[in-house]
Amino acid sequence: METHIRSITKSLTWRIFGLVFTFMIGWLVTGSLKLGLTLGLLDFFSKLGTFYLHERLWMKIRWGRLDGATVTDPGAGI
C-alpha cells in the first residue's frame, strides 16, 4: 500500500517530465517559445490530477500483487 504523499510525489515528478517533453515538442513544432510553454503547462495541469486518480484506483486492485509475507523468492513476479 502507498501513502497519499507518495502517490502525489510520483504524480508530480511524472508530470514534470511530461511538461518538459511537451514544452520541447510544442516549441519545435510551432517555433514559438510562448506557445510551447503554454501547451506544456496545459498538459501538466490537465494530466496531474488524472494520473493521481489513476494511481489511487490501481491501489484498490489486487490483481498482479504479491503478498510480501508469503514471497520467498525475491525475483518472484518479475
MODELLER restraints for C-alpha pairs under 7 A, 6 or more apart:
rsr = mdl.restraints
at = mdl.atoms
rsr.add(forms.Gaussian(group=physical.xy_distance, feature=features.Distance(at['CA:1:A'], at['CA:59:A']), mean=6.79, stdev=0.5))
rsr.add(forms.Gaussian(group=physical.xy_distance, feature=features.Distance(at['CA:7:A'], at['CA:52:A']), mean=6.44, stdev=0.5))
rsr.add(forms.Gaussian(group=physical.xy_distance, feature=features.Distance(at['CA:7:A'], at['CA:55:A']), mean=6.73, stdev=0.5))
rsr.add(forms.Gaussian(group=physical.xy_distance, feature=features.Distance(at['CA:8:A'], at['CA:52:A']), mean=6.40, stdev=0.5))
rsr.add(forms.Gaussian(group=physical.xy_distance, feature=features.Distance(at['CA:11:A'], at['CA:48:A']), mean=6.19, stdev=0.5))
rsr.add(forms.Gaussian(group=physical.xy_distance, feature=features.Distance(at['CA:11:A'], at['CA:51:A']), mean=6.13, stdev=0.5))
rsr.add(forms.Gaussian(group=physical.xy_distance, feature=features.Distance(at['CA:11:A'], at['CA:52:A']), mean=5.69, stdev=0.5))
rsr.add(forms.Gaussian(group=physical.xy_distance, feature=features.Distance(at['CA:12:A'], at['CA:48:A']), mean=6.84, stdev=0.5))
rsr.add(forms.Gaussian(group=physical.xy_distance, feature=features.Distance(at['CA:15:A'], at['CA:44:A']), mean=5.73, stdev=0.5))
rsr.add(forms.Gaussian(group=physical.xy_distance, feature=features.Distance(at['CA:15:A'], at['CA:48:A']), mean=6.13, stdev=0.5))
rsr.add(forms.Gaussian(group=physical.xy_distance, feature=features.Distance(at['CA:18:A'], at['CA:44:A']), mean=6.90, stdev=0.5))
rsr.add(forms.Gaussian(group=physical.xy_distance, feature=features.Distance(at['CA:19:A'], at['CA:40:A']), mean=4.90, stdev=0.5))
rsr.add(forms.Gaussian(group=physical.xy_distance, feature=features.Distance(at['CA:19:A'], at['CA:41:A']), mean=6.50, stdev=0.5))
rsr.add(forms.Gaussian(group=physical.xy_distance, feature=features.Distance(at['CA:19:A'], at['CA:43:A']), mean=6.85, stdev=0.5))
rsr.add(forms.Gaussian(group=physical.xy_distance, feature=features.Distance(at['CA:19:A'], at['CA:44:A']), mean=5.47, stdev=0.5))
rsr.add(forms.Gaussian(group=physical.xy_distance, feature=features.Distance(at['CA:22:A'], at['CA:39:A']), mean=6.94, stdev=0.5))
rsr.add(forms.Gaussian(group=physical.xy_distance, feature=features.Distance(at['CA:22:A'], at['CA:40:A']), mean=4.99, stdev=0.5))
rsr.add(forms.Gaussian(group=physical.xy_distance, feature=features.Distance(at['CA:23:A'], at['CA:36:A']), mean=4.72, stdev=0.5))
rsr.add(forms.Gaussian(group=physical.xy_distance, feature=features.Distance(at['CA:23:A'], at['CA:37:A']), mean=5.16, stdev=0.5))
rsr.add(forms.Gaussian(group=physical.xy_distance, feature=features.Distance(at['CA:23:A'], at['CA:39:A']), mean=6.41, stdev=0.5))
rsr.add(forms.Gaussian(group=physical.xy_distance, feature=features.Distance(at['CA:23:A'], at['CA:40:A']), mean=4.45, stdev=0.5))
rsr.add(forms.Gaussian(group=physical.xy_distance, feature=features.Distance(at['CA:24:A'], at['CA:36:A']), mean=6.67, stdev=0.5))
rsr.add(forms.Gaussian(group=physical.xy_distance, feature=features.Distance(at['CA:26:A'], at['CA:35:A']), mean=6.92, stdev=0.5))
rsr.add(forms.Gaussian(group=physical.xy_distance, feature=features.Distance(at['CA:26:A'], at['CA:36:A']), mean=4.14, stdev=0.5))
rsr.add(forms.Gaussian(group=physical.xy_distance, feature=features.Distance(at['CA:26:A'], at['CA:39:A']), mean=6.51, stdev=0.5))
rsr.add(forms.Gaussian(group=physical.xy_distance, feature=features.Distance(at['CA:27:A'], at['CA:33:A']), mean=5.29, stdev=0.5))
rsr.add(forms.Gaussian(group=physical.xy_distance, feature=features.Distance(at['CA:27:A'], at['CA:35:A']), mean=6.80, stdev=0.5))
rsr.add(forms.Gaussian(group=physical.xy_distance, feature=features.Distance(at['CA:27:A'], at['CA:36:A']), mean=4.22, stdev=0.5))
